[in-house]
Amino acid sequence: MSATRQSRRIPTSFRARTEPAPIPPGWSLLLGGICVASVVLVQQIVQTRVGRSLDHAMLGRVLDLVGGATGTAQMVLSATTNLSVLAALVVLIAVAVLRQRPDLAVAAAAIVLGSSATTAIIKAVLGGSLPSGHVTAAADLACAAVVVASRWLRPLIVVLGVTATAIQATSTMILGWHLPSDLAAAGLVALGWTALVHVTARISR
């Protein structure tokens, strides 16, 4: 009888792979913080005279520093298209599948597609330039890449992702496409979807 009971016992390693991972409290706190930051951004920056003045002052400062790099900015932004974003997402999904992590593939797709859809809806409802579509694309791909990457590669991916997003954001300001608030909103959208995916899907890292 004892041998039979022991043979039916589920190995610990199997339970660890099948049971959903607990929700890290940090992701819930991050999601809540992003919601608060979004409200503050809209109410205190976008919808107030002082906030708009600060927004334009920050843009002017950026233009003073790098405003002459219009050719480089145009080249950077022209490389960001719907097709290039989709191609990058396919690569991330392929990496997750090769790692035998279909959950990460789904998470990456949710972050990128969810962020893109959210930005499109917000722009349609508000009828303005907030959030930046280009920066949303860079930020959500960066977040998805961090999710898909292995633990030892993650720090490098974070640095590369932040750098690429910053270059994209600066390029939009150089060409006068967006204000800093538009860029902040795009970052909040991408981070919000990343946090939401972690909270709802309970991704095991």
Backbone torsions as a table, in degrees:
resi	resn	phi	psi	omega
1	MET	NA	-42.8	-179.0
2	SER	-65.9	-35.9	178.6
3	ALA	-66.2	-38.8	178.9
4	THR	-64.3	-44.4	179.5
5	ARG	-62.0	-39.4	-178.0
6	GLN	-68.9	-33.8	-179.7
7	SER	-70.0	-24.8	-179.5
8	ARG	-90.2	-4.7	-178.5
9	ARG	-70.8	132.2	-178.1
10	ILE	-78.0	125.5	179.7
11	PRO	-58.5	147.2	-179.4
12	THR	-60.9	-39.4	-178.5
13	SER	-64.1	-35.5	178.7
14	PHE	-68.2	-42.6	178.7
15	ARG	-62.7	-36.1	-179.1
16	ALA	-66.4	-30.9	-179.4
17	ARG	-82.1	-28.2	-173.6
18	THR	-96.4	-29.9	-179.3
19	GLU	-76.9	138.5	179.9
20	PRO	-63.2	142.4	179.8
21	ALA	-69.6	145.5	176.7
22	PRO	-64.9	151.8	-179.8
23	ILE	-77.4	117.5	176.7
24	PRO	-65.8	132.0	-178.1
25	PRO	-60.9	-25.8	-179.4
26	GLY	-61.3	-36.7	-179.6
27	TRP	-69.8	-38.0	177.2
28	SER	-64.9	-41.3	178.0
29	LEU	-65.2	-40.4	178.8
30	LEU	-63.2	-43.3	179.7
31	LEU	-62.1	-42.9	177.1
32	GLY	-64.4	-41.2	178.4
33	GLY	-63.3	-37.5	178.8
34	ILE	-65.7	-39.7	177.4
35	CYS	-62.1	-44.4	178.9
36	VAL	-64.4	-45.0	-179.7
37	ALA	-61.8	-35.9	179.3
38	SER	-65.2	-42.6	179.0
39	VAL	-64.7	-44.0	179.3
40	VAL	-62.4	-42.1	-179.7
41	LEU	-59.1	-45.8	-177.3
42	VAL	-72.2	-45.9	-174.2
43	GLN	-76.3	-35.5	-173.2
44	GLN	-102.4	-21.6	-179.2
45	ILE	-107.7	-54.8	-173.7
46	VAL	-73.3	-37.4	-171.1
47	GLN	-103.0	10.8	178.0
48	THR	-124.1	151.5	-179.4
49	ARG	-65.3	-42.1	179.3
50	VAL	-63.4	-43.0	179.8
51	GLY	-63.0	-42.2	179.0
52	ARG	-66.6	-36.4	177.1
53	SER	-63.8	-42.5	177.5
54	LEU	-63.7	-40.7	178.9
55	ASP	-58.2	-48.7	-179.0
56	HIS	-69.3	-33.8	177.7
57	ALA	-64.9	-41.0	177.4
58	MET	-64.3	-40.5	177.4
59	LEU	-62.5	-43.1	178.9
60	GLY	-60.8	-38.6	178.6
61	ARG	-63.3	-42.6	178.3
62	VAL	-62.6	-42.7	-179.3
63	LEU	-66.3	-33.3	176.2
64	ASP	-63.4	-35.1	-176.1
65	LEU	-82.3	-45.8	-172.0
66	VAL	-133.3	20.5	-175.0
67	GLY	-63.0	-19.1	-178.0
68	GLY	-82.3	-6.8	-175.2
69	ALA	-89.3	47.8	-176.3
70	THR	-67.9	-35.8	-179.7
71	GLY	-64.0	-45.1	178.4
72	THR	-64.5	-41.4	-179.9
73	ALA	-62.4	-42.4	179.0
74	GLN	-62.7	-39.7	179.6
75	MET	-65.7	-41.5	179.8
76	VAL	-62.7	-47.7	-174.9
77	LEU	-73.1	-31.2	179.5
78	SER	-68.5	-21.0	178.6
79	ALA	-79.7	-13.6	-179.2
80	THR	-96.8	99.5	178.9
81	THR	-125.7	169.7	176.7
82	ASN	-59.0	-37.2	-179.1
83	LEU	-68.1	-41.6	-179.3
84	SER	-68.4	-36.9	176.9
85	VAL	-65.3	-43.2	178.7
86	LEU	-63.7	-40.6	179.1
87	ALA	-63.4	-41.5	178.5
88	ALA	-64.2	-39.6	178.2
89	LEU	-63.8	-41.3	178.2
90	VAL	-60.8	-40.5	178.2
91	VAL	-62.6	-43.9	179.8
92	LEU	-63.6	-40.5	177.9
93	ILE	-64.0	-41.2	179.1
94	ALA	-62.7	-40.6	178.7
95	VAL	-62.7	-43.4	179.4
96	ALA	-63.3	-39.8	179.2
97	VAL	-66.3	-41.6	177.9
98	LEU	-63.9	-29.9	176.1
99	ARG	-81.0	1.3	-177.7
100	GLN	60.4	40.9	178.6
101	ARG	-126.3	73.8	178.9
102	PRO	-61.5	-25.7	177.5
103	ASP	-64.5	-35.9	177.5
104	LEU	-72.1	-32.1	176.0
105	ALA	-63.2	-44.6	178.2
106	VAL	-65.4	-40.1	-179.9
107	ALA	-63.1	-44.3	179.2
108	ALA	-61.2	-44.0	178.8
109	ALA	-63.4	-40.7	179.9
110	ALA	-64.4	-41.0	-179.4
111	ILE	-64.8	-48.8	-175.8
112	VAL	-69.7	-50.8	-177.6
113	LEU	-69.6	-39.4	178.9
114	GLY	-65.3	-42.6	178.6
115	SER	-64.2	-44.3	-179.8
116	SER	-62.3	-43.8	179.6
117	ALA	-65.4	-41.6	179.9
118	THR	-62.4	-44.5	178.4
119	THR	-62.0	-42.9	179.4
120	ALA	-62.8	-40.5	179.9
121	ILE	-66.9	-44.7	-180.0
122	ILE	-61.9	-44.0	179.6
123	LYS	-62.9	-38.4	179.9
124	ALA	-68.8	-39.4	-178.6
125	VAL	-72.1	-45.6	-177.1
126	LEU	-81.1	-24.8	178.8
127	GLY	69.2	27.4	-179.2
128	GLY	-130.3	-157.9	-177.5
129	SER	-95.8	0.3	-178.4
130	LEU	-97.0	130.3	-6.3
131	PRO	-84.4	168.6	177.1
132	SER	-74.1	125.9	178.4
133	GLY	-68.7	-39.0	179.8
134	HIS	-64.0	-43.3	-178.5
135	VAL	-72.0	-34.8	174.5
136	THR	-58.6	-44.5	-179.6
137	ALA	-61.4	-45.4	-179.8
138	ALA	-65.8	-42.9	-176.6
139	ALA	-70.0	-42.0	-177.8
140	ASP	-71.2	-33.1	174.9
141	LEU	-66.8	-37.7	177.5
142	ALA	-63.7	-45.0	179.2
143	CYS	-63.4	-43.0	179.3
144	ALA	-64.2	-37.7	178.8
145	ALA	-65.2	-38.6	177.5
146	VAL	-64.0	-39.7	179.5
147	VAL	-64.3	-41.4	-175.5
148	VAL	-77.2	-30.6	-173.1
149	ALA	-65.4	152.1	174.9
150	SER	-70.2	163.1	-174.5
151	ARG	-58.8	-41.1	-176.3
152	TRP	-74.5	-21.8	178.7
153	LEU	-89.9	-16.3	-171.2
154	ARG	-56.5	-45.4	179.8
155	PRO	-58.6	-40.8	178.4
156	LEU	-64.7	-42.0	179.7
157	ILE	-64.0	-37.2	177.6
158	VAL	-61.2	-47.4	-179.4
159	VAL	-61.9	-46.4	180.0
160	LEU	-64.6	-40.3	-179.4
161	GLY	-66.2	-43.9	177.9
162	VAL	-63.5	-41.5	179.4
163	THR	-63.2	-46.8	-179.9
164	ALA	-63.0	-40.9	179.5
165	THR	-66.5	-39.9	179.1
166	ALA	-65.2	-40.0	177.4
167	ILE	-63.4	-43.1	178.9
168	GLN	-62.4	-44.7	-179.0
169	ALA	-64.1	-45.2	-179.9
170	THR	-63.1	-38.0	-179.9
171	SER	-63.1	-40.0	179.6
172	THR	-66.0	-33.6	178.4
173	MET	-74.0	-37.4	179.1
174	ILE	-59.5	-39.8	-179.3
175	LEU	-85.5	-0.7	177.8
176	GLY	74.9	21.8	-179.0
177	TRP	-80.4	-32.6	-172.5
178	HIS	-142.8	154.8	171.2
179	LEU	-92.8	162.1	178.2
180	PRO	-55.5	-33.7	179.3
181	SER	-64.1	-34.0	176.8
182	ASP	-63.5	-37.6	-178.6
183	LEU	-73.1	-40.2	177.5
184	ALA	-62.5	-40.7	179.0
185	ALA	-62.6	-40.5	178.9
186	ALA	-62.9	-42.6	177.8
187	GLY	-63.0	-39.2	178.9
188	LEU	-65.4	-37.1	178.4
189	VAL	-62.5	-48.3	-178.4
190	ALA	-65.5	-44.6	178.6
191	LEU	-66.2	-36.2	179.2
192	GLY	-62.2	-44.3	178.8
193	TRP	-68.1	-35.1	177.0
194	THR	-63.6	-44.9	178.3
195	ALA	-66.2	-40.6	-179.8
196	LEU	-62.6	-41.9	178.9
197	VAL	-63.0	-42.1	179.1
198	HIS	-66.4	-37.1	-178.2
199	VAL	-72.1	-42.4	-174.4
200	THR	-83.3	-37.6	-176.0
201	ALA	-90.5	-15.2	-178.8
202	ARG	52.3	58.7	-176.8
203	ILE	-68.3	131.5	175.3
204	SER	-89.4	124.0	-178.2
205	ARG	-101.5	NA	NA
